[in-house]
Amino acid sequence: MKSKTRKLSFRLDENLYEFLKKFSQENNIHISNLIRNVLIYFHLAYITGQLNKDIYQLRKDLNKGIKIDKDVKDILGLK
């Protein structure tokens, strides 16, 4: 039996959108399939207890001495 699907729509920062668009083109995958795979990956990691840090801790860790391009900082919402 085929499971039901639902449409999900949301807005992204332009820098993040351009990153995802470029990444999907470079990897020959439609952007919607990329996002779907990211969500599936997140769901599997979450339910198996493999997400150790929340987004705020990850951002804090990234701000600690890792050299990151300004564009990437903008995408990640870092200062």
N, C-alpha and C positions, 0 to 999 in steps of 0.2 A: 504494500500500500504506500502510495506517495504521500509524503508529509506536506502540509500546507506551507506556503511561503508568504511572507509579508514584505511590503515595500517600506524601506527606511530612508528618510531624507534628512539631511542635516547640512549645516553651513561650516565651512573651513576657512581659516586664515588663508589668504592668497598664497603666501610663501609655502605653506604646507601642501596646498593643492598642487602648486607647480612641482614640488618635490615628488609627490605621489604620481602625478602625470608623467614626469620624466622617468621615474623609476619603472612605472608600468610599461612605458614605451621601450625602455632599454631591455626589459625582460620579456617583451612580447606577450603581455597579459593585459586584458582589458582592465581599466581602473576599478570597475565594480567588482570584478573577480579578485583583484588584489585586496580591496577592502574586506570583502567577504572572507578571504583566507586569513587576513589579520584578525578579524573578529573570531573566527573559529579557533585560531591559535591562542588568542587571549582566553577564550572560554575553556579550552582544554588545559591550559596552564593554570588557570584559576581553580578549576574543579579538582585538579590533581595536586594542589597545594604547592605549585612551583613558582608562584609569584611571591617573592620575599619582601619586596619593597613597593610602597605606593608611589604614585607619580611625583609627589612632593619630595620624597626622599631621593628619588632618582635625579630630579632637577638639582637638589642640594649637592648631591655627589658630583654631578657634572660641573657645577660651579667651582669645585675644589681643584683648581690647578690643571684641568684638562683643557688644552688649547682647542677652541672650537671657532669655526668661521662665524662671522656676524650673521650671515643668512641662516645658518643652522641654529644659532641662538634664537633668532627671531621665530623660526619654525617651532622650536621647543618652548618658547615663552620664557627664555632665560634673560637675565639682565647683563 
